[in-house]
Amino acid sequence: MTNGTADRPPARRPGGRTARVRAQILAATVELVARDGITGFRYEEVAEFAGVHKTSVYRNWPDREELVVEALLRYAEDLASVADTGDIHRDLVDFLLALAGGLETPFGRTLEQAIQPARQSATVQALTKILDQRVAAMRRRVDTAVDRGELPPVDSSFLGEMLSGPVHLIVNRGMRPFTRADAERIVGVVLAGIRATAPQV
């Protein structure tokens, strides 16, 4: 007795081997780009680094740049989030700690290296999109703080640059780890300056 399914090929499960192989390839791509940069990235090394067959790479991503873009976008999902606990100081401190932690990962190093080339390739455009999403998340959180009266009216893009700049400097120098004390000090100084220079109404 048959149930009518014997002649149908088995469905490809999203969580099965195919998805696992794709995840290994994307992770390997991020690692390699972090190590060698966009210009030094060698398409041929991905399979060996990921522990998969070369055909798995070429079949899923015939184009080298498409592979790099998808890998970077996939690993960027957590970068564009800023918590809203109702305490702008705490939220910004946590954001800076997460940012520093992210910059120390293979993906973070990839971002730092990949945005350096002047040419506007699809990869650089994708990375610009990632950074834009992060800026937008910061802007939304700051605007909410302004609406609640936590902060005076402020240029949220400028505030984001003032906060994130020291994080990049400390992490990229690599001379010491970025700590919560660093984040507290940066946020405290920047927010105090914003409040002190706000127009009096």
Secondary structure as a PSIPRED ss2 file (coil, helix, strand):
# PSIPRED VFORMAT (PSIPRED V4.0)

   1 M C   1.000  0.000  0.000
   2 T C   1.000  0.000  0.000
   3 N C   1.000  0.000  0.000
   4 G C   1.000  0.000  0.000
   5 T C   1.000  0.000  0.000
   6 A C   1.000  0.000  0.000
   7 D C   1.000  0.000  0.000
   8 R C   1.000  0.000  0.000
   9 P C   1.000  0.000  0.000
  10 P C   1.000  0.000  0.000
  11 A C   1.000  0.000  0.000
  12 R C   1.000  0.000  0.000
  13 R C   1.000  0.000  0.000
  14 P C   1.000  0.000  0.000
  15 G C   1.000  0.000  0.000
  16 G C   1.000  0.000  0.000
  17 R H   0.000  1.000  0.000
  18 T H   0.000  1.000  0.000
  19 A H   0.000  1.000  0.000
  20 R H   0.000  1.000  0.000
  21 V H   0.000  1.000  0.000
  22 R H   0.000  1.000  0.000
  23 A H   0.000  1.000  0.000
  24 Q H   0.000  1.000  0.000
  25 I H   0.000  1.000  0.000
  26 L H   0.000  1.000  0.000
  27 A H   0.000  1.000  0.000
  28 A H   0.000  1.000  0.000
  29 T H   0.000  1.000  0.000
  30 V H   0.000  1.000  0.000
  31 E H   0.000  1.000  0.000
  32 L H   0.000  1.000  0.000
  33 V H   0.000  1.000  0.000
  34 A H   0.000  1.000  0.000
  35 R H   0.000  1.000  0.000
  36 D H   0.000  1.000  0.000
  37 G H   0.000  1.000  0.000
  38 I H   0.000  1.000  0.000
  39 T H   0.000  1.000  0.000
  40 G H   0.000  1.000  0.000
  41 F C   1.000  0.000  0.000
  42 R C   1.000  0.000  0.000
  43 Y H   0.000  1.000  0.000
  44 E H   0.000  1.000  0.000
  45 E H   0.000  1.000  0.000
  46 V H   0.000  1.000  0.000
  47 A H   0.000  1.000  0.000
  48 E H   0.000  1.000  0.000
  49 F H   0.000  1.000  0.000
  50 A H   0.000  1.000  0.000
  51 G C   1.000  0.000  0.000
  52 V C   1.000  0.000  0.000
  53 H C   1.000  0.000  0.000
  54 K H   0.000  1.000  0.000
  55 T H   0.000  1.000  0.000
  56 S H   0.000  1.000  0.000
  57 V H   0.000  1.000  0.000
  58 Y H   0.000  1.000  0.000
  59 R H   0.000  1.000  0.000
  60 N H   0.000  1.000  0.000
  61 W C   1.000  0.000  0.000
  62 P C   1.000  0.000  0.000
  63 D C   1.000  0.000  0.000
  64 R H   0.000  1.000  0.000
  65 E H   0.000  1.000  0.000
  66 E H   0.000  1.000  0.000
  67 L H   0.000  1.000  0.000
  68 V H   0.000  1.000  0.000
  69 V H   0.000  1.000  0.000
  70 E H   0.000  1.000  0.000
  71 A H   0.000  1.000  0.000
  72 L H   0.000  1.000  0.000
  73 L H   0.000  1.000  0.000
  74 R H   0.000  1.000  0.000
  75 Y C   1.000  0.000  0.000
  76 A C   1.000  0.000  0.000
  77 E H   0.000  1.000  0.000
  78 D H   0.000  1.000  0.000
  79 L H   0.000  1.000  0.000
  80 A H   0.000  1.000  0.000
  81 S C   1.000  0.000  0.000
  82 V C   1.000  0.000  0.000
  83 A C   1.000  0.000  0.000
  84 D C   1.000  0.000  0.000
  85 T C   1.000  0.000  0.000
  86 G C   1.000  0.000  0.000
  87 D C   1.000  0.000  0.000
  88 I H   0.000  1.000  0.000
  89 H H   0.000  1.000  0.000
  90 R H   0.000  1.000  0.000
  91 D H   0.000  1.000  0.000
  92 L H   0.000  1.000  0.000
  93 V H   0.000  1.000  0.000
  94 D H   0.000  1.000  0.000
  95 F H   0.000  1.000  0.000
  96 L H   0.000  1.000  0.000
  97 L H   0.000  1.000  0.000
  98 A H   0.000  1.000  0.000
  99 L H   0.000  1.000  0.000
 100 A H   0.000  1.000  0.000
 101 G H   0.000  1.000  0.000
 102 G H   0.000  1.000  0.000
 103 L H   0.000  1.000  0.000
 104 E C   1.000  0.000  0.000
 105 T C   1.000  0.000  0.000
 106 P H   0.000  1.000  0.000
 107 F H   0.000  1.000  0.000
 108 G H   0.000  1.000  0.000
 109 R H   0.000  1.000  0.000
 110 T H   0.000  1.000  0.000
 111 L H   0.000  1.000  0.000
 112 E H   0.000  1.000  0.000
 113 Q H   0.000  1.000  0.000
 114 A H   0.000  1.000  0.000
 115 I C   1.000  0.000  0.000
 116 Q C   1.000  0.000  0.000
 117 P C   1.000  0.000  0.000
 118 A C   1.000  0.000  0.000
 119 R C   1.000  0.000  0.000
 120 Q C   1.000  0.000  0.000
 121 S C   1.000  0.000  0.000
 122 A H   0.000  1.000  0.000
 123 T H   0.000  1.000  0.000
 124 V H   0.000  1.000  0.000
 125 Q H   0.000  1.000  0.000
 126 A H   0.000  1.000  0.000
 127 L H   0.000  1.000  0.000
 128 T H   0.000  1.000  0.000
 129 K H   0.000  1.000  0.000
 130 I H   0.000  1.000  0.000
 131 L H   0.000  1.000  0.000
 132 D H   0.000  1.000  0.000
 133 Q H   0.000  1.000  0.000
 134 R H   0.000  1.000  0.000
 135 V H   0.000  1.000  0.000
 136 A H   0.000  1.000  0.000
 137 A H   0.000  1.000  0.000
 138 M H   0.000  1.000  0.000
 139 R H   0.000  1.000  0.000
 140 R H   0.000  1.000  0.000
 141 R H   0.000  1.000  0.000
 142 V H   0.000  1.000  0.000
 143 D H   0.000  1.000  0.000
 144 T H   0.000  1.000  0.000
 145 A H   0.000  1.000  0.000
 146 V H   0.000  1.000  0.000
 147 D H   0.000  1.000  0.000
 148 R H   0.000  1.000  0.000
 149 G C   1.000  0.000  0.000
 150 E C   1.000  0.000  0.000
 151 L C   1.000  0.000  0.000
 152 P C   1.000  0.000  0.000
 153 P C   1.000  0.000  0.000
 154 V C   1.000  0.000  0.000
 155 D C   1.000  0.000  0.000
 156 S H   0.000  1.000  0.000
 157 S H   0.000  1.000  0.000
 158 F H   0.000  1.000  0.000
 159 L H   0.000  1.000  0.000
 160 G H   0.000  1.000  0.000
 161 E H   0.000  1.000  0.000
 162 M H   0.000  1.000  0.000
 163 L H   0.000  1.000  0.000
 164 S H   0.000  1.000  0.000
 165 G H   0.000  1.000  0.000
 166 P H   0.000  1.000  0.000
 167 V H   0.000  1.000  0.000
 168 H H   0.000  1.000  0.000
 169 L H   0.000  1.000  0.000
 170 I H   0.000  1.000  0.000
 171 V H   0.000  1.000  0.000
 172 N H   0.000  1.000  0.000
 173 R H   0.000  1.000  0.000
 174 G C   1.000  0.000  0.000
 175 M C   1.000  0.000  0.000
 176 R C   1.000  0.000  0.000
 177 P C   1.000  0.000  0.000
 178 F C   1.000  0.000  0.000
 179 T C   1.000  0.000  0.000
 180 R H   0.000  1.000  0.000
 181 A H   0.000  1.000  0.000
 182 D H   0.000  1.000  0.000
 183 A H   0.000  1.000  0.000
 184 E H   0.000  1.000  0.000
 185 R H   0.000  1.000  0.000
 186 I H   0.000  1.000  0.000
 187 V H   0.000  1.000  0.000
 188 G H   0.000  1.000  0.000
 189 V H   0.000  1.000  0.000
 190 V H   0.000  1.000  0.000
 191 L H   0.000  1.000  0.000
 192 A H   0.000  1.000  0.000
 193 G H   0.000  1.000  0.000
 194 I H   0.000  1.000  0.000
 195 R H   0.000  1.000  0.000
 196 A H   0.000  1.000  0.000
 197 T C   1.000  0.000  0.000
 198 A C   1.000  0.000  0.000
 199 P C   1.000  0.000  0.000
 200 Q C   1.000  0.000  0.000
 201 V C   1.000  0.000  0.000
